[in-house]
Amino acid sequence: MTMKLYCFGESGNAYKAALALQLSGLDWEPVKVDFFNGATRTADYRTDVNEMGEVPVLVDGDTRLTQSGVIQMYVSEKSGKFGGESAEEAREVMRWVFWDNHKLSSQAGMTRFLMNFLPEDKRPAAVIGFMQGRLTAAYGILNDHLKGRDWIVGKGITNADISCCGYLFYPEPYGFNRADWPEIDRWLSNIEALDGWKHPYDLMPGSPADRV
């Protein structure tokens, strides 16, 4: 049975789930959620798809999962990939997934939204500056960790990499420049070189160009 992922191209959190599915080799297909026209805020979406009013949502038969980290865990359970090669590695993978969710993706997602998807007169400069400062600290932690490493944990891609890269391939300006972070840049190139890798706007339906 083909799994369905409710998603849209602009969502970095949805990209984490979509990329895990794509690289796993499991059978899946995207279902576009019209986020910018309010789809996730409707009563029907919250009743039938996700009570939290968010993407991504993975539907696999009678199984329905939300939150990108949980979906990544499920993909690992189904495919045997990305979870780490030992119990120690598995814990380290989860440590980086939790760090990303709290320190990197949550702040990158908010900053990118404020800078690109709000009308210019509603963009809070002070908040954006504060968030960019926190992001710079997070980029520094990741960049330092990657020195001498091809992957965040172990000798191959894991959910740690898939989670932490979630927002870093997006082209919209939000304060991240790959050239400023050579270890992150090299690591992102490793991900791009994987068989089956796709840019978020190629992997999921929906992009800013659709709304121009």
C-alpha positions in Angstrom: 0.0 0.0 0.0 1.3 3.4 -0.9 1.8 5.7 2.1 0.5 9.2 1.8 2.4 12.2 3.2 0.3 15.4 3.7 2.8 18.2 3.0 3.7 21.3 1.0 6.9 22.3 -0.6 7.7 25.4 1.6 7.6 23.4 4.8 11.0 22.3 6.1 9.4 20.0 8.7 7.5 18.3 5.9 10.7 18.1 4.0 12.3 16.0 6.8 9.6 13.4 6.5 9.5 13.5 2.7 13.3 13.2 2.4 13.4 10.2 4.8 10.7 8.5 2.8 12.4 9.3 -0.5 15.8 8.0 0.6 14.4 4.9 2.3 13.0 3.4 -0.9 9.5 3.0 0.6 6.4 3.5 -1.5 4.9 6.9 -0.8 3.3 9.8 -2.5 2.8 13.5 -1.5 -0.6 15.0 -0.8 -0.5 18.8 -1.2 -1.9 20.8 1.7 -2.9 24.3 0.7 -1.3 25.9 3.8 -1.2 29.5 2.5 -5.0 29.5 1.8 -5.7 28.2 5.3 -6.2 24.5 4.8 -4.6 23.5 8.1 -6.9 25.9 10.0 -10.2 24.4 8.8 -12.3 22.2 11.0 -12.3 19.4 8.5 -8.5 19.3 8.4 -8.3 19.2 12.2 -11.0 16.5 12.4 -9.9 14.3 9.5 -6.2 14.9 9.1 -4.4 16.3 12.2 -6.0 17.8 15.3 -2.8 19.9 15.8 -3.4 21.7 12.5 0.0 21.0 11.1 2.0 19.2 8.5 3.5 16.7 7.9 1.1 13.9 8.4 1.9 10.3 7.3 -1.0 7.9 6.6 -0.1 4.2 6.1 -3.2 2.2 6.1 -4.8 2.5 9.6 -1.6 4.2 10.9 -1.7 8.0 11.0 1.4 9.9 12.4 2.2 13.5 12.9 5.4 15.4 13.9 8.4 15.0 11.6 10.6 13.2 14.2 7.9 10.6 14.8 7.5 10.0 11.1 11.2 9.7 10.7 11.2 7.0 13.4 8.5 5.2 11.7 10.4 5.2 8.4 13.3 3.7 10.2 11.1 1.0 11.7 9.7 0.2 8.3 13.0 0.4 6.3 15.7 -0.5 8.8 17.5 2.7 7.8 18.6 6.0 9.4 18.2 5.0 13.0 21.9 4.3 13.9 23.9 1.1 13.9 23.9 0.5 17.6 21.9 1.5 20.7 24.5 4.1 21.5 24.2 5.5 17.9 20.4 5.4 18.1 20.5 7.6 21.3 22.9 10.0 19.6 20.7 10.2 16.6 17.7 11.1 18.8 19.9 13.6 20.7 20.6 15.5 17.5 16.9 15.3 16.3 15.8 16.8 19.6 18.5 19.5 19.4 17.4 20.3 15.8 13.8 20.6 16.7 14.5 22.9 19.6 17.5 24.9 18.5 17.7 24.9 14.7 14.6 24.0 12.7 12.1 25.8 14.9 14.0 29.0 14.8 15.0 28.7 11.1 11.4 28.0 10.2 10.1 31.0 12.1 12.8 33.4 10.8 12.3 32.3 7.2 8.5 32.7 7.5 8.8 36.2 9.1 11.3 37.4 6.4 9.6 35.9 3.3 6.0 35.0 3.8 4.7 38.0 5.7 4.0 41.4 4.0 7.0 43.6 4.3 5.2 46.1 6.6 4.4 43.3 9.1 8.0 41.9 9.4 9.2 42.5 13.0 12.8 43.6 12.6 13.7 43.2 16.2 12.4 39.7 16.4 14.1 38.7 13.2 17.4 40.1 14.5 17.1 38.2 17.7 16.2 35.0 16.0 19.1 35.3 13.5 21.5 35.7 16.5 20.2 32.4 18.0 20.5 30.7 14.6 24.1 31.9 14.2 24.9 30.1 17.5 23.2 26.9 16.3 25.0 27.0 12.9 28.3 27.3 14.8 27.5 24.2 17.0 26.7 22.1 13.9 29.6 23.4 11.9 32.1 22.6 14.7 30.6 19.1 15.2 31.0 18.3 11.5 34.7 18.9 11.5 36.3 15.6 10.5 33.0 14.0 10.0 31.0 13.2 6.8 27.8 12.7 8.9 26.4 13.9 12.2 26.4 10.4 13.7 28.3 7.3 12.5 29.4 6.5 9.0 26.3 7.1 7.0 23.2 9.3 6.8 20.8 9.0 9.8 17.7 10.8 11.0 20.1 13.3 12.6 21.2 14.5 9.2 17.7 14.4 7.7 16.4 16.5 10.6 19.1 19.0 10.8 19.2 19.7 7.0 15.4 20.3 6.9 15.6 24.1 6.3 19.1 24.5 5.0 18.4 23.8 1.3 15.8 26.5 1.0 16.8 29.4 -1.2 14.8 32.2 0.5 17.0 34.6 2.6 16.7 34.2 6.3 20.3 34.6 7.4 21.9 31.3 6.4 24.6 31.3 3.7 26.3 28.0 3.1 29.6 29.7 2.1 29.9 31.1 5.6 29.9 27.6 7.1 32.4 25.3 5.3 31.7 22.2 7.3 28.0 22.5 6.9 28.4 23.2 3.2 30.5 20.1 2.7 27.9 18.0 4.7 25.0 19.4 2.7 26.9 18.4 -0.5 27.2 14.9 0.9 23.4 14.8 1.2 22.8 16.2 -2.2 25.1 13.5 -3.7 22.9 10.7 -2.3 21.0 8.6 -4.8 17.4 9.8 -4.9 18.0 13.2 -3.2 15.7 16.0 -4.3 15.4 19.6 -3.4 12.3 20.4 -1.3 10.6 22.2 -4.2 11.2 19.2 -6.4 10.2 16.6 -3.8 6.9 18.1 -2.6 4.2 20.1 -4.4 4.1 23.8 -3.8 6.6 26.6 -3.9 6.6 30.4 -3.7 6.6 30.5 -7.5 3.1 29.1 -7.5 1.8 32.2 -5.7 3.5 34.8 -7.9 
